[in-house]
């Protein structure tokens, strides 16, 4: 805890909802709770002071809440809800009880030095915006996949065989519509679905451009990341949105765990079990890195050799893919930590990637 507390400090646990909050106060002389509507947040802020510590569980509006009370209290701690299971295990569960438990944990965490609360990193607004854009991008990508699957299902039901390339080209889509001309109902559905698909694909491309533009303040980090063969500008933007600040990770192992590529370990006495990868970190980057595994193996001889060894030892393909991603993440950690390009950088391809990115953001900014 960076901020020292005294016996005179006040500890506040906040149970935050979309329309109101319940705050429980533990002062040197009293314990009480108060409920505030979010529209009257100023009244809650007036109860805070220079010697007040506040704790609130992470939820969809927590970061914005922290922005509004920042500087009004000595410290604001965002608690990881997955690490506070004791709150959900009590027999009596109300907003007041939840807030009281948070306040009690906070007091023991600050004064007693007990690790009862695992603080959540609060990124700045630019990282939050970038993360939000990626969430919307993934939602639209899901709509694209669902629409394509429905088109394939309709074609299979009517025994209409198509080439794989027909779904991605304009001429191919026209050809598909023509082959459905005999059945007006099927033709109607196919045309409607293709119109929907066109809309989502255009929205997806527009969102990608906005992601590139929003990532412009992190051009230096993008330049470093794209020097690693297999990392595109889009993947670099995703990595930045997940990592935010490399200095908050003490080691490459910590980063790998946060990006869901490090297995858990359960050790007792002489027995050690390797468990599944952690699910508490960010998942966007690892999904994109898994898609680039083949490229990593092609561009990195050491990774290709390691992959061959693991396959010969009959390791499962899924574990081998995660292992490759973990090795790549470790390289990413040291690149960002040292501010250095990758040692296997293809200078020509790297310059081309960054030149294309620079042209794009300049056009977007100028517009």
JOTA-V66262 format. One record per residue. N is the residue number from 0. RES is the residue in one small letter. SS is DSSP state (hx for helix, st for strand, lp for the rest). OMEGA is omega as a letter, one per 40 degrees, with the letter a starting at -180 (none if undefined). NEAR is the number of other C-alpha atoms within 10 Angstrom. Layout:
BEGIN
N:RES:SS:OMEGA:NEAR ; N:RES:SS:OMEGA:NEAR
END
This chain:
BEGIN
0:x:lp:a:10 ; 1:x:lp:a:6 ; 2:x:lp:a:9 ; 3:x:lp:i:11 ; 4:x:lp:i:18 ; 5:x:lp:i:10 ; 6:x:lp:i:9 ; 7:x:lp:a:11 ; 8:x:lp:i:19 ; 9:x:st:a:25 ; 10:x:st:a:30 ; 11:x:st:i:31 ; 12:x:st:a:29 ; 13:x:st:i:26 ; 14:x:st:a:24 ; 15:x:st:i:23 ; 16:x:lp:a:15 ; 17:x:lp:a:11 ; 18:x:lp:a:9 ; 19:x:st:i:15 ; 20:x:st:i:20 ; 21:x:st:a:23 ; 22:x:st:i:29 ; 23:x:st:a:27 ; 24:x:st:i:25 ; 25:x:st:i:22 ; 26:x:lp:i:15 ; 27:x:lp:a:12 ; 28:x:lp:a:7 ; 29:x:lp:i:8 ; 30:x:st:a:14 ; 31:x:st:i:12 ; 32:x:st:i:17 ; 33:x:st:i:13 ; 34:x:st:a:15 ; 35:x:st:i:16 ; 36:x:st:a:15 ; 37:x:hx:i:16 ; 38:x:hx:i:9 ; 39:x:hx:a:10 ; 40:x:hx:i:15 ; 41:x:hx:i:13 ; 42:x:hx:i:12 ; 43:x:hx:a:17 ; 44:x:hx:i:14 ; 45:x:lp:i:10 ; 46:x:lp:a:12 ; 47:x:lp:i:20 ; 48:x:lp:a:14 ; 49:x:lp:a:12 ; 50:x:lp:a:17 ; 51:x:st:i:21 ; 52:x:st:a:26 ; 53:x:st:i:26 ; 54:x:st:i:26 ; 55:x:st:i:26 ; 56:x:st:i:23 ; 57:x:lp:i:20 ; 58:x:lp:a:14 ; 59:x:lp:a:11 ; 60:x:lp:a:11 ; 61:x:hx:a:16 ; 62:x:hx:i:18 ; 63:x:hx:i:12 ; 64:x:hx:i:14 ; 65:x:hx:i:18 ; 66:x:hx:a:13 ; 67:x:hx:i:12 ; 68:x:hx:i:18 ; 69:x:lp:a:13 ; 70:x:lp:i:13 ; 71:x:lp:i:19 ; 72:x:lp:a:17 ; 73:x:lp:i:18 ; 74:x:st:i:21 ; 75:x:st:a:19 ; 76:x:st:i:21 ; 77:x:st:a:21 ; 78:x:st:i:21 ; 79:x:lp:a:18 ; 80:x:hx:i:18 ; 81:x:hx:a:11 ; 82:x:hx:a:13 ; 83:x:lp:a:17 ; 84:x:hx:i:10 ; 85:x:hx:a:11 ; 86:x:hx:a:18 ; 87:x:hx:a:12 ; 88:x:hx:a:9 ; 89:x:lp:a:12 ; 90:x:lp:a:7 ; 91:x:lp:a:9 ; 92:x:lp:i:11 ; 93:x:lp:i:14 ; 94:x:hx:a:17 ; 95:x:hx:i:20 ; 96:x:hx:i:19 ; 97:x:hx:a:23 ; 98:x:hx:i:27 ; 99:x:hx:i:26 ; 100:x:hx:i:20 ; 101:x:hx:i:28 ; 102:x:hx:i:26 ; 103:x:hx:i:18 ; 104:x:hx:a:20 ; 105:x:hx:a:27 ; 106:x:hx:i:25 ; 107:x:hx:i:15 ; 108:x:hx:a:16 ; 109:x:hx:a:20 ; 110:x:hx:a:14 ; 111:x:lp:a:11 ; 112:x:lp:i:11 ; 113:x:lp:a:12 ; 114:x:lp:a:12 ; 115:x:lp:a:18 ; 116:x:lp:i:21 ; 117:x:lp:a:15 ; 118:x:st:i:18 ; 119:x:lp:i:13 ; 120:x:lp:i:15 ; 121:x:lp:a:17 ; 122:x:lp:i:15 ; 123:x:lp:a:12 ; 124:x:hx:a:12 ; 125:x:hx:i:15 ; 126:x:hx:i:20 ; 127:x:hx:i:16 ; 128:x:hx:a:16 ; 129:x:hx:i:21 ; 130:x:hx:i:20 ; 131:x:hx:i:13 ; 132:x:hx:i:18 ; 133:x:hx:i:20 ; 134:x:hx:i:13 ; 135:x:hx:i:13 ; 136:x:hx:a:20 ; 137:x:hx:i:13 ; 138:x:hx:i:12 ; 139:x:hx:i:18 ; 140:x:hx:i:16 ; 141:x:hx:i:13 ; 142:x:hx:i:17 ; 143:x:hx:a:18 ; 144:x:hx:i:13 ; 145:x:hx:a:13 ; 146:x:hx:i:18 ; 147:x:hx:i:16 ; 148:x:hx:i:12 ; 149:x:hx:i:14 ; 150:x:hx:i:21 ; 151:x:hx:a:16 ; 152:x:hx:i:13 ; 153:x:hx:a:16 ; 154:x:hx:i:18 ; 155:x:hx:a:12 ; 156:x:hx:a:8 ; 157:x:lp:i:11 ; 158:x:lp:i:9 ; 159:x:lp:a:13 ; 160:x:lp:a:11 ; 161:x:lp:i:16 ; 162:x:lp:i:9 ; 163:x:hx:a:9 ; 164:x:hx:a:11 ; 165:x:hx:a:14 ; 166:x:hx:a:18 ; 167:x:lp:a:10 ; 168:x:lp:i:11 ; 169:x:hx:i:11 ; 170:x:hx:i:11 ; 171:x:hx:i:16 ; 172:x:hx:i:18 ; 173:x:hx:i:14 ; 174:x:hx:i:14 ; 175:x:hx:i:22 ; 176:x:hx:a:16 ; 177:x:hx:a:11 ; 178:x:hx:i:15 ; 179:x:lp:a:20 ; 180:x:lp:a:12 ; 181:x:lp:a:9 ; 182:x:lp:a:10 ; 183:x:hx:a:10 ; 184:x:hx:i:10 ; 185:x:hx:i:17 ; 186:x:hx:i:18 ; 187:x:hx:a:13 ; 188:x:hx:a:16 ; 189:x:hx:i:22 ; 190:x:hx:i:17 ; 191:x:hx:a:13 ; 192:x:hx:i:16 ; 193:x:hx:i:18 ; 194:x:hx:i:12 ; 195:x:hx:a:15 ; 196:x:hx:i:19 ; 197:x:hx:a:13 ; 198:x:hx:a:13 ; 199:x:hx:i:20 ; 200:x:hx:i:16 ; 201:x:hx:i:11 ; 202:x:hx:i:15 ; 203:x:hx:i:20 ; 204:x:hx:i:12 ; 205:x:hx:i:12 ; 206:x:hx:i:17 ; 207:x:hx:i:16 ; 208:x:hx:i:17 ; 209:x:hx:i:17 ; 210:x:hx:i:22 ; 211:x:hx:a:22 ; 212:x:hx:i:20 ; 213:x:hx:i:17 ; 214:x:lp:a:24 ; 215:x:hx:i:18 ; 216:x:hx:a:11 ; 217:x:hx:a:17 ; 218:x:hx:a:18 ; 219:x:hx:i:11 ; 220:x:hx:i:20 ; 221:x:hx:i:25 ; 222:x:hx:i:20 ; 223:x:hx:a:20 ; 224:x:hx:a:29 ; 225:x:lp:i:25 ; 226:x:lp:i:25 ; 227:x:lp:a:24 ; 228:x:lp:a:21 ; 229:x:lp:i:21 ; 230:x:lp:i:22 ; 231:x:lp:i:19 ; 232:x:hx:i:21 ; 233:x:hx:i:18 ; 234:x:hx:i:21 ; 235:x:hx:i:24 ; 236:x:hx:i:27 ; 237:x:hx:i:25 ; 238:x:hx:i:24 ; 239:x:hx:a:21 ; 240:x:hx:i:25 ; 241:x:hx:a:23 ; 242:x:hx:i:20 ; 243:x:lp:a:19 ; 244:x:lp:a:15 ; 245:x:hx:a:17 ; 246:x:hx:i:11 ; 247:x:hx:i:11 ; 248:x:lp:a:15 ; 249:x:lp:a:10 ; 250:x:lp:i:14 ; 251:x:hx:i:19 ; 252:x:hx:i:17 ; 253:x:hx:i:14 ; 254:x:hx:a:22 ; 255:x:hx:i:25 ; 256:x:hx:a:20 ; 257:x:hx:i:21 ; 258:x:lp:i:26 ; 259:x:lp:i:23 ; 260:x:lp:i:26 ; 261:x:lp:a:21 ; 262:x:st:i:19 ; 263:x:st:a:14 ; 264:x:st:i:12 ; 265:x:st:a:10 ; 266:x:st:i:10 ; 267:x:st:a:8 ; 268:x:lp:a:5 ; 269:x:lp:a:5 ; 270:x:st:i:7 ; 271:x:st:i:10 ; 272:x:st:i:11 ; 273:x:st:a:10 ; 274:x:st:i:11 ; 275:x:st:i:13 ; 276:x:st:a:19 ; 277:x:lp:i:16 ; 278:x:lp:a:15 ; 279:x:lp:a:13 ; 280:x:lp:i:15 ; 281:x:lp:a:17 ; 282:x:lp:a:15 ; 283:x:hx:a:19 ; 284:x:hx:a:21 ; 285:x:hx:i:23 ; 286:x:hx:i:15 ; 287:x:hx:i:18 ; 288:x:hx:i:24 ; 289:x:hx:i:16 ; 290:x:hx:a:13 ; 291:x:lp:a:18 ; 292:x:hx:a:20 ; 293:x:hx:i:14 ; 294:x:hx:i:15 ; 295:x:hx:a:22 ; 296:x:hx:a:19 ; 297:x:hx:a:13 ; 298:x:hx:a:17 ; 299:x:lp:a:15 ; 300:x:hx:a:12 ; 301:x:hx:i:12 ; 302:x:hx:i:19 ; 303:x:hx:i:17 ; 304:x:hx:i:11 ; 305:x:hx:i:15 ; 306:x:hx:i:19 ; 307:x:hx:i:14 ; 308:x:hx:a:13 ; 309:x:hx:i:15 ; 310:x:hx:i:12 ; 311:x:hx:i:9 ; 312:x:lp:i:9 ; 313:x:lp:i:10 ; 314:x:lp:a:12 ; 315:x:lp:a:10 ; 316:x:hx:i:12 ; 317:x:hx:i:9 ; 318:x:hx:i:15 ; 319:x:hx:i:19 ; 320:x:hx:i:18 ; 321:x:hx:i:20 ; 322:x:hx:i:19 ; 323:x:hx:i:22 ; 324:x:hx:i:28 ; 325:x:hx:i:24 ; 326:x:hx:i:16 ; 327:x:hx:i:20 ; 328:x:hx:i:23 ; 329:x:hx:i:17 ; 330:x:hx:i:17 ; 331:x:hx:i:23 ; 332:x:hx:a:24 ; 333:x:hx:i:16 ; 334:x:hx:a:19 ; 335:x:hx:a:19 ; 336:x:hx:a:15 ; 337:x:hx:a:10 ; 338:x:lp:a:14 ; 339:x:lp:i:15 ; 340:x:lp:i:19 ; 341:x:lp:a:18 ; 342:x:lp:i:11 ; 343:x:lp:a:12 ; 344:x:lp:i:15 ; 345:x:lp:a:14 ; 346:x:hx:a:10 ; 347:x:hx:a:8 ; 348:x:hx:i:13 ; 349:x:hx:i:19 ; 350:x:hx:i:14 ; 351:x:hx:i:11 ; 352:x:hx:a:16 ; 353:x:hx:i:18 ; 354:x:hx:i:11 ; 355:x:hx:i:11 ; 356:x:hx:i:21 ; 357:x:hx:i:16 ; 358:x:hx:a:11 ; 359:x:hx:a:15 ; 360:x:hx:i:19 ; 361:x:hx:i:12 ; 362:x:hx:a:11 ; 363:x:hx:a:13 ; 364:x:hx:a:10 ; 365:x:hx:i:7 ; 366:x:lp:none:6
END
